[in-house]
Amino acid sequence: MLLMKWILDLSSRVAVCVLPAHKAEWYGIQFHRREHYAIGASLLARLLHHNRLGGAGLAYLASSLWKLGDQARAERLFDEAERWGEDLLWVYYVRSCRETERALARGETGGKAAHYSRATYELACREHNEGVLQESLIGLAACTGDSQEAEALYRQVLSREPHYFEALYGLGLLKARQESWDEAVMLFRQAAEVNKQDAKVQYELGNALCGSEWDAAEQHFRKALRQGFKNRPRALYGIAYCAFHRGERAKAADYASQALKCRPEYDLPRLLLEELQETSEGTKSS
């Protein structure tokens, strides 16, 4: 760990000395975008120390620190970047990404996430930055808390770009929450065509098909697992649930047990196992 820290420090010192400031800042931002947050933060912090960092670089430094777990310092740097007033579109955009990420993790709506998404959208409109504009609409739709507004925002993005993955996926989630299953399935299938390697879309397709197409639902849960779906217990439970509704009791018990083994506090597979046991005992007694 100490050796790695020394290497990062030395590399950032060399980069700051050798490269023009704008080029070193560009490299720091690219490291962040490739999820090499420690390297990006080291380089951008060195530029800040030498007063050679622009507003966008400061925002990405804040974002890297946020990703590394130092949210208090990150928020201070975001505030400082706003006070600078330089590269405000990127400052708002990067901060809106982090605030939306935090809001979604907490199940919150509105607040800073909505504020910075709106600010990003307004600036992107003025600066005619179509890419940032669309992403800001997606962020705003995800955290608005108003389902009608969210749907309108997703559809606004899709009217501009019909194959925009995040809009298709986000609108699919919205329709699933509203139990508009046919629409949800259609949207998830479109999203899966855009990104065939996205595991979460396969999982949501499995969810949306439960109750109507048990075999297809199971196949999508399996595909989600093959593609590395992060919430493995949920996908395993999905397979168990499909098997249970097809009357495949042993298979249902097997996959429910696997899900429970992955996450012992997970209630759904435990309840399914209890139901299987109760119905099995009832069958024996009769």
C-alpha positions as CSV (number, residue, x, y, z in Angstrom):
1,M,0.0,0.0,0.0
2,L,2.8,2.4,0.9
3,L,4.7,1.5,-2.3
4,M,1.6,2.2,-4.4
5,K,1.0,5.5,-2.7
6,W,4.7,6.4,-3.4
7,I,4.4,5.4,-7.1
8,L,1.2,7.5,-7.5
9,D,2.8,10.5,-5.9
10,L,5.9,10.2,-8.0
11,S,3.9,9.7,-11.2
12,S,1.7,12.8,-10.5
13,R,4.8,14.9,-9.7
14,V,6.4,13.9,-13.0
15,A,3.2,14.5,-15.0
16,V,2.7,18.0,-13.5
17,C,6.3,18.9,-14.2
18,V,6.5,17.5,-17.8
19,L,3.0,18.1,-19.2
20,P,1.2,21.4,-20.0
21,A,-1.5,22.1,-17.4
22,H,-4.4,21.5,-19.7
23,K,-2.9,18.2,-20.9
24,A,-2.2,16.9,-17.3
25,E,-5.8,17.9,-16.3
26,W,-7.1,16.0,-19.3
27,Y,-5.2,12.9,-18.3
28,G,-6.6,13.2,-14.7
29,I,-10.1,13.4,-16.0
30,Q,-9.6,10.4,-18.3
31,F,-8.3,8.4,-15.4
32,H,-11.5,9.2,-13.5
33,R,-13.7,8.3,-16.4
34,R,-12.0,4.9,-16.6
35,E,-12.6,4.4,-12.9
36,H,-9.0,4.7,-11.9
37,Y,-10.0,7.2,-9.2
38,A,-6.9,7.1,-7.0
39,I,-4.6,7.9,-10.0
40,G,-6.9,10.6,-11.2
41,A,-7.2,12.1,-7.8
42,S,-3.4,12.1,-7.3
43,L,-2.8,13.9,-10.5
44,L,-5.6,16.4,-10.2
45,A,-4.7,17.2,-6.6
46,R,-1.1,17.9,-7.6
47,L,-2.3,20.3,-10.2
48,L,-4.5,22.0,-7.6
49,H,-1.5,22.3,-5.3
50,H,0.3,24.2,-8.1
51,N,-2.7,26.4,-8.9
52,R,-2.9,24.9,-12.4
53,L,-6.3,23.2,-12.2
54,G,-9.4,24.4,-14.0
55,G,-13.1,24.2,-12.9
56,A,-13.8,20.9,-14.7
57,G,-10.6,19.4,-13.3
58,L,-11.6,20.5,-9.8
59,A,-15.1,18.9,-10.2
60,Y,-13.5,15.6,-11.4
61,L,-11.1,15.7,-8.4
62,A,-14.1,16.1,-6.1
63,S,-15.8,13.2,-7.9
64,S,-12.7,11.0,-7.6
65,L,-12.5,11.7,-3.9
66,W,-16.2,11.0,-3.5
67,K,-15.7,7.6,-5.2
68,L,-12.8,7.0,-2.9
69,G,-15.0,7.6,0.1
70,D,-14.1,11.1,1.1
71,Q,-17.5,12.7,0.5
72,A,-17.0,15.6,3.0
73,R,-13.9,16.9,1.2
74,A,-15.5,16.2,-2.2
75,E,-18.5,18.4,-1.3
76,R,-16.2,21.2,-0.2
77,L,-14.4,21.0,-3.5
78,F,-17.6,20.9,-5.5
79,D,-18.7,24.1,-3.6
80,E,-15.3,25.7,-4.4
81,A,-15.7,24.8,-8.1
82,E,-19.1,26.5,-8.2
83,R,-17.6,29.6,-6.6
84,W,-14.9,29.7,-9.2
85,G,-17.6,29.9,-11.9
86,E,-15.3,28.3,-14.5
87,D,-16.5,25.3,-16.6
88,L,-19.8,25.4,-14.8
89,L,-21.5,23.0,-17.1
90,W,-19.0,20.3,-16.2
91,V,-19.1,21.2,-12.6
92,Y,-22.9,20.9,-12.4
93,Y,-22.8,17.7,-14.6
94,V,-20.3,15.9,-12.5
95,R,-21.9,16.9,-9.2
96,S,-25.3,15.9,-10.5
97,C,-24.0,12.4,-11.3
98,R,-22.7,12.0,-7.7
99,E,-25.8,13.5,-6.1
100,T,-28.1,11.3,-8.1
101,E,-26.0,8.3,-7.3
102,R,-26.3,9.0,-3.6
103,A,-30.1,9.8,-3.8
104,L,-30.8,6.6,-5.6
105,A,-28.8,4.6,-3.1
106,R,-30.8,6.1,-0.3
107,G,-34.2,5.9,-2.1
108,E,-34.5,9.7,-1.9
109,T,-36.1,12.1,-4.5
110,G,-35.7,15.8,-5.2
111,G,-33.1,17.6,-3.1
112,K,-29.6,18.3,-4.5
113,A,-29.8,15.6,-7.1
114,A,-32.8,17.2,-8.8
115,H,-31.3,20.7,-8.3
116,Y,-28.0,19.9,-10.0
117,S,-29.7,17.9,-12.8
118,R,-31.9,20.8,-13.6
119,A,-29.0,23.2,-13.5
120,T,-27.0,21.0,-15.8
121,Y,-29.9,20.7,-18.2
122,E,-30.4,24.5,-18.3
123,L,-26.7,25.1,-19.0
124,A,-26.5,22.3,-21.6
125,C,-29.5,23.9,-23.4
126,R,-27.7,27.2,-23.5
127,E,-24.4,25.7,-24.6
128,H,-26.1,23.3,-27.1
129,N,-24.3,20.3,-25.6
130,E,-26.7,17.5,-26.7
131,G,-24.9,14.6,-24.9
132,V,-24.8,16.3,-21.5
133,L,-28.4,17.6,-22.1
134,Q,-29.7,14.0,-22.5
135,E,-27.8,12.7,-19.5
136,S,-29.1,15.5,-17.3
137,L,-32.7,14.6,-18.3
138,I,-32.0,11.0,-17.4
139,G,-30.7,12.1,-14.0
140,L,-33.6,14.4,-13.4
141,A,-36.1,11.7,-14.4
142,A,-34.5,9.2,-11.9
143,C,-34.7,11.5,-8.9
144,T,-37.7,13.8,-9.6
145,G,-40.2,11.8,-7.4
146,D,-43.0,12.7,-9.8
147,S,-43.8,9.7,-12.1
148,Q,-45.6,11.8,-14.7
149,E,-42.7,14.2,-14.9
150,A,-40.2,11.3,-15.0
151,E,-42.1,9.7,-17.9
152,A,-42.2,12.9,-19.8
153,L,-38.4,13.4,-19.4
154,Y,-37.6,9.9,-20.5
155,R,-39.8,10.3,-23.5
156,Q,-38.2,13.6,-24.3
157,V,-34.8,11.9,-24.4
158,L,-36.2,9.0,-26.6
159,S,-37.7,11.5,-29.0
160,R,-34.2,12.8,-29.6
161,E,-32.5,9.4,-29.5
162,P,-34.8,6.4,-29.7
163,H,-32.0,4.0,-28.8
164,Y,-30.7,5.8,-25.7
165,F,-30.1,2.9,-23.3
166,E,-30.5,4.7,-20.0
167,A,-33.8,6.2,-21.1
168,L,-35.2,2.9,-22.3
169,Y,-34.1,1.2,-19.1
170,G,-35.3,4.0,-16.8
171,L,-38.7,4.2,-18.4
172,G,-38.9,0.4,-18.2
173,L,-38.3,0.6,-14.5
174,L,-41.0,3.3,-14.2
175,K,-43.5,1.1,-16.0
176,A,-42.7,-1.9,-13.9
177,R,-43.3,0.1,-10.8
178,Q,-46.7,1.1,-12.2
179,E,-47.3,-2.6,-13.0
180,S,-47.7,-1.8,-16.7
181,W,-45.9,-5.1,-17.5
182,D,-46.4,-5.2,-21.3
183,E,-44.9,-1.8,-21.7
184,A,-42.1,-2.6,-19.3
185,V,-41.2,-5.8,-21.2
186,M,-41.2,-4.0,-24.5
187,L,-38.9,-1.2,-23.1
188,F,-36.5,-3.7,-21.4
189,R,-36.3,-5.7,-24.6
190,Q,-35.4,-2.6,-26.6
191,A,-32.8,-1.7,-24.0
192,A,-31.4,-5.3,-24.2
193,E,-31.0,-4.9,-27.9
194,V,-29.0,-1.7,-27.4
195,N,-26.7,-3.3,-24.8
196,K,-26.7,-7.1,-25.0
197,Q,-24.2,-7.4,-22.2
198,D,-26.1,-5.5,-19.5
199,A,-27.0,-7.9,-16.7
200,K,-29.5,-5.7,-14.9
201,V,-31.7,-5.4,-18.0
202,Q,-31.8,-9.2,-18.2
203,Y,-32.8,-9.4,-14.5
204,E,-35.6,-6.8,-14.9
205,L,-36.9,-8.6,-18.0
206,G,-37.1,-11.7,-15.9
207,N,-39.0,-9.8,-13.2
208,A,-41.4,-8.3,-15.8
209,L,-42.2,-11.7,-17.4
210,C,-43.0,-13.4,-14.1
211,G,-46.6,-14.3,-14.0
212,S,-47.0,-14.5,-17.8
213,E,-44.0,-16.3,-19.2
214,W,-42.3,-18.4,-16.5
215,D,-39.9,-20.2,-18.8
216,A,-38.7,-17.0,-20.5
217,A,-38.5,-15.2,-17.1
218,E,-36.1,-18.0,-15.9
219,Q,-33.9,-17.7,-18.9
220,H,-33.5,-14.0,-18.4
221,F,-32.6,-14.6,-14.7
222,R,-30.0,-17.2,-15.8
223,K,-28.6,-14.8,-18.4
224,A,-28.3,-12.1,-15.8
225,L,-26.2,-14.5,-13.7
226,R,-24.0,-15.4,-16.6
227,Q,-23.4,-11.7,-17.3
228,G,-22.3,-11.1,-13.7
229,F,-25.4,-9.6,-12.2
230,K,-24.3,-8.0,-9.0
231,N,-27.3,-9.0,-6.9
232,R,-26.8,-12.7,-7.3
233,P,-29.2,-13.7,-4.6
234,R,-32.1,-12.0,-6.3
235,A,-31.5,-13.7,-9.6
236,L,-31.2,-17.1,-7.8
237,Y,-34.5,-16.4,-6.1
238,G,-36.1,-15.4,-9.4
239,I,-35.2,-18.9,-10.8
240,A,-36.6,-20.5,-7.6
241,Y,-39.8,-18.5,-7.9
242,C,-40.3,-19.5,-11.6
243,A,-39.7,-23.2,-10.7
244,F,-42.1,-23.0,-7.8
245,H,-44.9,-21.7,-10.1
246,R,-44.2,-24.5,-12.6
247,G,-44.6,-27.0,-9.8
248,E,-40.9,-27.9,-9.8
249,R,-40.6,-28.1,-6.0
250,A,-37.1,-29.7,-5.7
251,K,-35.6,-27.1,-8.1
252,A,-37.3,-24.3,-6.3
253,A,-35.9,-25.5,-3.0
254,D,-32.5,-25.8,-4.5
255,Y,-32.3,-22.3,-5.9
256,A,-34.0,-20.7,-2.9
257,S,-31.4,-22.4,-0.7
258,Q,-28.6,-21.1,-2.9
259,A,-30.0,-17.6,-2.6
260,L,-30.3,-17.9,1.1
261,K,-26.7,-19.1,1.4
262,C,-25.5,-16.1,-0.5
263,R,-27.5,-13.7,1.7
264,P,-28.7,-15.3,5.0
265,E,-30.8,-12.3,5.9
266,Y,-32.8,-12.4,2.6
267,D,-36.4,-13.0,3.5
268,L,-38.0,-14.0,0.2
269,P,-36.1,-17.3,-0.3
270,R,-36.5,-18.2,3.3
271,L,-40.3,-17.6,3.1
272,L,-40.4,-19.7,-0.1
273,L,-38.6,-22.6,1.6
274,E,-41.0,-22.4,4.5
275,E,-44.0,-22.5,2.2
276,L,-42.5,-25.5,0.4
277,Q,-42.0,-27.3,3.7
278,E,-45.5,-26.5,4.9
279,T,-47.1,-27.7,1.7
280,S,-45.0,-30.8,1.7
281,E,-46.0,-31.6,5.3
282,G,-49.6,-31.0,4.4
283,T,-49.4,-33.3,1.5
284,K,-47.9,-36.1,3.6
285,S,-50.5,-35.7,6.4
286,S,-53.4,-35.9,3.9
